[in-house]
Amino acid sequence: MRAPRFSPPVVFRLVAVGLVVLIIVAASLHLRHVPHDVGVPDLGPPGSRDRLAAGLAHCQALGMKADGDPACEAVWAENRKRFFAPDAGR
């Protein structure tokens, strides 16, 4: 009885599957070492920031709970007002 011979398309498929498996293993090993404690960068002592920056940081910390919060909506409105002010670039 003769041993089965692999044709070039079968060998190509085996190599392709092997490369995909190798890439998946490498990606999973890389993702295991990503630090999970990535947070908001330190902007300095709280006393050095103005009231608007403190309000924006508070609303950012609330996350989805900030949606519909009247205090956050007021802070966002003030931020838009400052951003779109005609003299904001000066």
Protein Blocks (a to p, Z undefined) as FASTA:
>chain_A
ZZddddfklmmmmmmmmmmmmmmmmmmmmmmmpcfkbccddebjfklpcfklmmmmmmmm
nmmmlgopaklmmmmmmmmmmmmpmklmZZ
